[in-house]
Amino acid sequence: MTIMKKYVIEYDSEADAAYIRVAKKAKIKDTIEISKGVFADVDKKNKFVGIEILNFSRKKTNMNELISKELDSIAVAN
C-alpha cells in the first residue's frame, strides 16, 4: 500500500522557478544540484525536503511522474 503525503507546489513566474516542498517545517541544511537547473534541499539528517526547478516553463517536467517517485523518502548522501 502506498501512502501519499501532501506536497506543496509553488511557482514564481517572475523567476520561472517551481518549488515542490515535501516537509512543512524542516530547516534546510544543504542544497545539492542534481542536474542542470534542478536543486534538491535536504535537512540536517540528509532527508529530502524539497526540489527547485529553474527555467520551469522551458523544461518538459511531468509533475505527476516526479511526485509519484515518492521523493520524500529519498535520503541524499554527502
Secondary structure, DSSP 8 states (H G I E B T S, - for coil): -------EEEEETTTTEEEEE--SS----EEEEEETTEEEEE-TT-BEEEEEEETGGGS---HHHHHHT-GGG-B---
